Amino acid sequence: MINQLDWSLVQAFLSVAETGSLSAAARELGASQPTLGRQIKQIETQLGATLFRRQPRGFTLTETGAALVAPARAMREATQQMALIAAGQQEALQGSVRITASTATSCYHMPSIIAAIRTAEPEIEIELVPSDDTRNLLYREADIAVRMYRPTQLDLITQHIGDITLGVFAAQSYIDRRGMPERGALMHHDFVGFDTNPAILDGMQQAGFEVDRTFFGVRCDDNIAYWELVRAGCGIGFAQACVGRADPSVRELDFGYPLPALPIWLTAHEAMRQTPRIRRVWDLLSEGLKPLVS
């Protein structure tokens, strides 16, 4: 009967609808293809309707099936919301907290902060997810995110920690080889730029430098590898001032041009923010990140 429709059947329907095949849906749900096939037949029997057309290369939705995708997605959102709310009621200062941050933040700043968190709260386990992709807090891909921009999703709690100062740096080996860069001769020097990320190119153009992508003889989007290229003497580059100033292999350069600041935001789903262990890690993260900002 429809009023006894099992969520697992709806989940199977939605996964096949979104992936277009039993095999892809099985991988997504961690189930076997025969199990999913039986679930699809079962939900079609209960609803008294054919939801898919079976084709050699997969499944396509019938008109009825297509009409059911939106309410099925609404059911998925509701179950995820229930899980978030239930998880947010856990009281103990123990368990795991999953934090996502950019690769640069994860490498340069998070290790010492996590060490301090573990010292203060040894019963709380920390899972660090270094990623420059946007992790979805609504789907529990992370409990807390450290962002370099202000998130705009609904149902999120945010805190602006402050702004990180950026600087211009060159390796001492580069300076020994090419001489100290001077403001009036910058166009004759080598610069390390991003590959597909337009941030550095846009910034230089806004500062009045008429350059294009080919101006940067070395290009890399990965922030960790980018900094290593600068440290190796590939050219002048940009980095968080606190990172560059702590590195004895490079020298900071001052060309008199203002650089944009890099904001730091803490973000969590509002239902999870009140979980004691997440609230505690949030507070310790805030405390640990504040020395980085101006």
C-alpha positions as CSV (number, residue, x, y, z in Angstrom):
1,M,0.0,0.0,0.0
2,I,1.2,3.6,-0.7
3,N,0.9,4.7,2.9
4,Q,3.3,1.9,3.8
5,L,5.9,2.8,1.1
6,D,9.4,2.1,2.4
7,W,12.0,4.8,2.2
8,S,14.6,2.3,0.9
9,L,12.4,1.7,-2.1
10,V,12.1,5.4,-2.8
11,Q,15.9,5.7,-2.3
12,A,16.4,2.9,-4.9
13,F,14.0,4.6,-7.3
14,L,15.7,8.0,-6.9
15,S,19.2,6.6,-7.3
16,V,18.4,4.7,-10.5
17,A,16.5,7.8,-11.8
18,E,19.6,10.0,-11.2
19,T,22.3,7.6,-12.4
20,G,20.3,6.0,-15.3
21,S,21.5,2.4,-14.5
22,L,21.3,-0.3,-11.9
23,S,25.1,-0.7,-11.8
24,A,25.7,3.0,-11.1
25,A,23.0,3.1,-8.5
26,A,24.3,0.0,-6.8
27,R,27.8,1.6,-6.5
28,E,26.2,4.8,-5.1
29,L,24.1,3.0,-2.5
30,G,26.5,0.1,-1.7
31,A,24.0,-2.5,-2.7
32,S,23.8,-5.3,-5.3
33,Q,22.2,-4.9,-8.7
34,P,19.8,-7.8,-8.1
35,T,18.6,-6.1,-4.8
36,L,18.0,-2.8,-6.6
37,G,16.2,-4.6,-9.4
38,R,13.8,-6.2,-6.9
39,Q,13.3,-2.9,-5.1
40,I,12.4,-1.2,-8.4
41,K,9.9,-3.9,-9.2
42,Q,8.5,-3.7,-5.6
43,I,8.0,0.1,-5.7
44,E,6.3,-0.2,-9.2
45,T,4.0,-2.9,-7.8
46,Q,3.1,-0.8,-4.7
47,L,2.4,2.3,-6.8
48,G,0.7,0.4,-9.5
49,A,2.7,2.2,-12.2
50,T,5.6,1.6,-14.5
51,L,8.4,4.1,-13.5
52,F,11.1,3.1,-15.9
53,R,11.6,1.9,-19.5
54,R,14.3,-0.8,-19.6
55,Q,16.7,-0.3,-22.4
56,P,20.0,-2.0,-23.4
57,R,22.1,0.8,-22.1
58,G,20.2,1.6,-18.9
59,F,16.9,2.9,-17.6
60,T,14.9,5.9,-18.7
61,L,12.0,7.4,-16.8
62,T,8.4,7.1,-17.9
63,E,6.2,10.1,-17.6
64,T,5.0,8.9,-14.2
65,G,8.5,8.2,-13.0
66,A,9.6,11.7,-14.1
67,A,6.8,13.2,-12.1
68,L,7.9,11.3,-9.0
69,V,11.5,12.5,-8.9
70,A,10.8,15.9,-7.2
71,P,8.8,14.4,-4.3
72,A,11.4,11.6,-3.9
73,R,14.1,14.3,-3.6
74,A,12.0,16.1,-1.1
75,M,11.8,12.9,0.9
76,R,15.6,12.6,0.8
77,E,16.0,16.1,2.0
78,A,13.6,15.4,4.9
79,T,15.5,12.2,6.0
80,Q,18.8,14.1,5.8
81,Q,17.3,16.9,7.9
82,M,16.1,14.4,10.5
83,A,19.6,12.9,10.7
84,L,21.1,16.3,11.2
85,I,18.7,17.2,13.9
86,A,19.1,13.9,15.7
87,A,22.9,14.1,15.5
88,G,22.7,17.7,16.9
89,Q,21.1,16.4,20.1
90,Q,24.1,14.3,21.1
91,E,25.4,15.6,24.4
92,A,28.8,14.0,25.0
93,L,32.1,15.7,24.4
94,Q,33.3,12.7,22.5
95,G,33.0,11.2,19.0
96,S,34.3,12.5,15.7
97,V,34.1,16.0,14.1
98,R,34.8,16.2,10.4
99,I,36.5,19.5,9.3
100,T,37.1,20.6,5.7
101,A,39.5,23.3,4.8
102,S,41.5,24.4,1.7
103,T,44.6,22.4,0.9
104,A,46.8,25.4,2.0
105,T,45.0,25.9,5.3
106,S,45.0,22.2,5.9
107,C,48.7,22.0,5.3
108,Y,50.1,25.2,6.9
109,H,47.7,26.0,9.7
110,M,45.4,23.1,10.7
111,P,48.0,20.6,12.1
112,S,49.0,22.8,15.0
113,I,45.4,23.8,15.7
114,I,44.3,20.1,15.6
115,A,47.1,19.2,18.0
116,A,45.8,21.8,20.4
117,I,42.2,20.6,20.0
118,R,43.3,17.0,20.8
119,T,45.3,18.1,23.8
120,A,42.3,20.0,25.2
121,E,39.7,17.4,24.2
122,P,41.3,13.9,23.8
123,E,37.9,12.2,23.6
124,I,37.0,14.1,20.4
125,E,38.3,12.6,17.2
126,I,39.2,14.9,14.3
127,E,38.8,14.1,10.6
128,L,40.5,16.6,8.4
129,V,39.4,16.8,4.7
130,P,41.8,19.0,2.7
131,S,39.9,20.2,-0.4
132,D,39.5,23.3,-2.5
133,D,36.1,22.0,-3.5
134,T,32.9,23.1,-1.7
135,R,31.9,20.4,0.7
136,N,28.2,20.2,1.4
137,L,27.5,20.7,5.1
138,L,23.8,19.9,4.6
139,Y,24.7,16.3,3.6
140,R,27.2,15.8,6.4
141,E,30.2,15.7,4.1
142,A,31.7,17.8,6.8
143,D,30.6,19.1,10.2
144,I,32.6,22.3,10.1
145,A,34.1,24.1,7.1
146,V,36.9,26.7,7.1
147,R,36.2,28.8,4.1
148,M,38.0,31.7,2.4
149,Y,34.7,33.3,1.4
150,R,31.4,33.9,3.1
151,P,29.0,30.9,2.5
152,T,25.5,31.9,1.4
153,Q,23.6,28.6,1.8
154,L,20.5,28.7,4.0
155,D,20.5,26.9,7.3
156,L,24.2,27.6,7.9
157,I,25.8,29.4,10.9
158,T,28.9,31.5,10.0
159,Q,31.6,33.4,11.9
160,H,34.0,35.8,10.3
161,I,37.4,35.1,12.1
162,G,39.2,37.9,10.3
163,D,41.3,38.6,7.2
164,I,44.7,37.1,6.4
165,T,47.2,39.5,4.9
166,L,48.8,38.5,1.6
167,G,52.3,39.2,0.5
168,V,54.7,39.1,-2.5
169,F,57.7,36.9,-2.2
170,A,60.7,35.7,-4.1
171,A,63.2,32.9,-3.2
172,Q,66.7,34.1,-2.2
173,S,68.0,31.8,-5.0
174,Y,65.9,33.8,-7.5
175,I,67.1,37.1,-6.2
176,D,70.8,35.9,-6.3
177,R,70.2,34.9,-9.9
178,R,68.1,37.8,-11.2
179,G,68.8,40.6,-8.7
180,M,66.4,42.3,-6.3
181,P,63.1,43.2,-8.2
182,E,62.4,46.9,-8.3
183,R,59.0,48.4,-8.9
184,G,59.8,50.0,-12.2
185,A,61.3,46.8,-13.7
186,L,58.7,44.2,-12.7
187,M,57.8,43.4,-16.2
188,H,61.3,42.1,-16.8
189,H,61.0,39.5,-14.0
190,D,59.6,36.0,-13.9
191,F,56.3,35.5,-12.0
192,V,54.6,32.3,-10.9
193,G,50.8,32.4,-11.7
194,F,47.7,30.3,-11.4
195,D,46.8,28.1,-14.4
196,T,42.9,28.2,-14.7
197,N,42.2,30.3,-11.5
198,P,42.0,34.0,-12.7
199,A,42.7,35.5,-9.2
200,I,46.4,36.5,-9.7
201,L,45.9,37.6,-13.3
202,D,42.8,39.8,-12.4
203,G,44.7,41.3,-9.5
204,M,47.7,42.3,-11.6
205,Q,45.4,43.8,-14.3
206,Q,43.6,45.8,-11.6
207,A,46.9,47.1,-10.3
208,G,47.6,48.4,-13.8
209,F,49.8,45.7,-15.3
210,E,48.8,44.9,-18.9
211,V,49.5,41.2,-18.8
212,D,47.8,38.1,-19.9
213,R,48.1,34.4,-19.0
214,T,51.3,33.9,-21.0
215,F,53.1,36.5,-18.8
216,F,53.4,33.8,-16.1
217,G,56.2,31.5,-17.3
218,V,55.2,28.9,-14.7
219,R,51.5,28.3,-13.8
220,C,49.9,26.0,-11.2
221,D,46.5,26.0,-9.5
222,D,47.4,23.8,-6.5
223,N,48.4,26.2,-3.7
224,I,50.9,23.9,-2.1
225,A,52.7,23.1,-5.3
226,Y,52.5,26.8,-6.3
227,W,54.3,27.9,-3.1
228,E,57.0,25.2,-3.7
229,L,57.6,26.6,-7.2
230,V,58.1,30.0,-5.6
231,R,60.4,28.6,-3.0
232,A,62.4,26.8,-5.7
233,G,63.2,30.1,-7.5
234,C,60.8,29.8,-10.4
235,G,59.8,33.4,-10.0
236,I,58.0,36.0,-7.9
237,G,54.8,34.8,-6.3
238,F,52.0,35.5,-3.8
239,A,51.2,33.8,-0.5
240,Q,49.7,34.3,2.9
241,A,52.1,36.7,4.6
242,C,52.3,34.6,7.7
243,V,53.4,31.6,5.6
244,G,56.0,33.5,3.6
245,R,57.4,35.4,6.6
246,A,58.0,32.2,8.4
247,D,60.0,30.7,5.6
248,P,63.8,31.6,5.6
249,S,64.3,30.6,2.0
250,V,62.2,33.5,0.6
251,R,62.2,37.3,1.0
252,E,59.2,39.5,1.1
253,L,59.0,42.2,-1.5
254,D,57.1,45.5,-1.2
255,F,56.2,47.2,-4.5
256,G,53.8,49.7,-3.0
257,Y,50.7,48.0,-4.5
258,P,47.8,47.1,-2.2
259,L,46.9,43.4,-2.0
260,P,43.5,42.0,-1.3
261,A,43.0,40.3,2.1
262,L,41.9,36.7,2.4
263,P,38.9,36.3,4.7
264,I,38.4,33.3,7.0
265,W,34.9,32.1,7.8
266,L,33.9,29.2,10.1
267,T,30.7,27.5,8.9
268,A,28.5,24.7,10.2
269,H,24.9,23.6,9.7
270,E,22.7,25.3,12.4
271,A,21.3,21.9,13.5
272,M,24.8,20.6,14.2
273,R,26.3,23.8,15.6
274,Q,24.7,23.2,19.0
275,T,26.1,19.6,19.3
276,P,28.4,20.0,22.3
277,R,31.4,18.4,20.7
278,I,31.0,20.4,17.5
279,R,30.4,23.6,19.4
280,R,33.6,22.9,21.4
281,V,35.7,22.2,18.3
282,W,34.2,25.4,16.7
283,D,35.3,27.5,19.7
284,L,38.8,25.9,19.7
285,L,39.1,26.4,15.9
286,S,38.1,30.0,16.2
287,E,40.8,30.5,18.9
288,G,43.4,28.7,16.9
289,L,42.7,30.7,13.7
290,K,42.6,34.2,15.2
291,P,46.4,34.6,15.4
292,L,46.6,34.3,11.6
293,V,44.4,37.3,10.9
294,S,45.2,41.0,10.9
